[in-house]
Amino acid sequence: MRTMLVVSAVLLTEFAPVPFPRADRPSNGHPGLAGSWVVETIRVNGTDVSGHSQSGGLEFWVADVVEIERGIVRISHGNSARNSALWELCVQSEGNDLDLVPMVKGQKSTLGIYRLQRRILLLSFRSPGWGRPRAFSEREAVIVLRRKSD
């Protein structure tokens, strides 16, 4: 009887479907982040502001257009005299960590987190040297972007 149970268990598991391996997200960007975004609001220390500049050179202003394509982030500051900025986007395969690495020498990488909710992208950063935020809070800079309509 015991032998019969072992044999039937082996036969049943032998023909069980094998799950497909999980595909890791690429390290140079999350597919859902690609596209055109508009900066809708910026909150720093719990207060709405019109713009925010990190000490590493990262700058966001309300109404800026943020393009994410193939792991590259381009921030366009509209018709102002300020230049556009290019950053390499590195998204971790697990969790919601992201790194913005400047494509201009002399600037520091910025560590942050993100949350994608349909057409809304939340970003949170700390100044370089202060580490990565662990959650979206009033003490951090939080940038709210809305996917641009085509």
N, C-alpha and C positions, 0 to 999 in steps of 0.2 A: 504494500500500500504506500509506504513512504517513497519507494522508488518511483511509483506511478506519479506521485505528486511532484517530485523533482523533475521528472521527464516532461510532464505537462507544463510546468513553470518555464522550463528551458524552451520548449516549443512555442509557447505564447510570447515570450520576450524576443525570440528570434525573429518573429514576423511583425513585431511592433514597429510603427513608423519612427524614423529617426528625425529629430528636429533639425531644421536648417541652422547653421551657425549665424549668430547675430552679426550684422554688418556694422562695423564701427563708422562713426561719422569721420569725415576727413579732418585732419588737424588744421587745415587752412580755411575752415569756415563751415557753418551749419547751413545745409541747403535751404532751410526756411528763412534764413536771414537775407538771402540774395534779393536784390531789387532796389527800388527807390523809396526813400523815407523822408518825411519832413519832421523837423523838430517842432513838437507841439508845446511842450512846457518843460521848464527846468526848475528844479527845487534844490536849494542848497541850505542845509541846516533848517529844513522845514519851511523855508520862505521861497515864494516864486520870484525868479529873477529873469531878466531878459537875455542874459548870457553868462557863460561860465568858462573860465580858462584854468586848465590844470598847469602845474609848474613844469610838466614835461613837454608843454607846447600844444597839448590837445585843447581845442576850443570849440564850444558849441554855442550857438545863438538861436533864439526862437526864429522859426521860419527858414533856418538853414536846410539845405537839401543834402541828404546823406545817401550816397550810392554804394552798395555792397555788391561786388561781383568778383568771382574767382579768388576769394580770400583777400581782396583789396578794398579798403574803405576810402572813399573820396568825400570830403566834407566841403561843400561849396557854400560860400558866405554871401550868396546873392549878388547884387550889383555894387557892393561896397568895394572899397579899395583893398580890403583884406584878401589875401590869396587863398586859393583852395589848398587843402592839406591832404596828403596821401598817407595811409597807414596800412600795415599788413595786419590782417585779422587772424588770430590763432585761437580757435575754439577747442577746448578740451573734449576728448571723446566721451567722457562721463561728466555729469553735473552741468552746471551753468556758468563755469568760469570762462573768461575770455581775456586775451591780451591784445592790446593795440600797440604794435611795434612801429615806430616812426620810420619812414623811408628816407628821411633826411638825417644825415649824420649830426651828432651833437645834441639830439633830443633823447629823452628817456622813454622807455616803454611804460605804458599805463596798464595796471592790472584792474580788472573789473569783473562784474557779473552781469548776466542778462536774463530776461524772461520774455518769451515770445507768447503773446496771447492773441491769436488770429491776426488782426491788422495792426496791433499795437506791440511795439518793442520797447521794453524798459531796459535802460542801462544804468549802472551805478559804478562810480569810480571813487578812488581815493587818490591823493597826490602821490607821485612816485616816492618811494621810500617808506610809505606808511602801510604797505601791504595791500591785500585784496579785501574788499568788504565781503562779509559772509552772508549778509541779508540786506534787503532794501529797508533803509531806516531813515529817520529824520536827520541823523547826524552825517549822512553821506550826500554827495551830489547825485541826484536822480534825474535822468533825462528821459522824457517820454517822446517817442517817435511814432508817427502814424504812417502806415504804408501809403504811398502816393497812388492816387487813382490813375489808371491808364486812359 
